[in-house]
Amino acid sequence: MDGFERRRELKKKDILEAALELFMKYGVQKVSIAEIAKEANVSQVTIYNYFDSKNNLIHLVFKFYVD
């Protein structure tokens, strides 16, 4: 794994962790992509580049939590 791939995976993990934390604190429906982006220190566009939609992000956050 080169440096680019490692940074990409770390950023993805940061987004998943931030989303999980906010979902657990406020609930899935009350958390916006903008709030997740702010918590993860990334742009909203970055989140959509990694996850395509909020529904996909939600699905992967639950999978991340279970794993």
Secondary structure, DSSP 8 states (H G I E B T S, - for coil): --HHHHHHHHHHHHHHHHHHHHHHHH-TTT--HHHHHHHHTS-HHHHHHHHSSHHHHHHHHHHHHH-
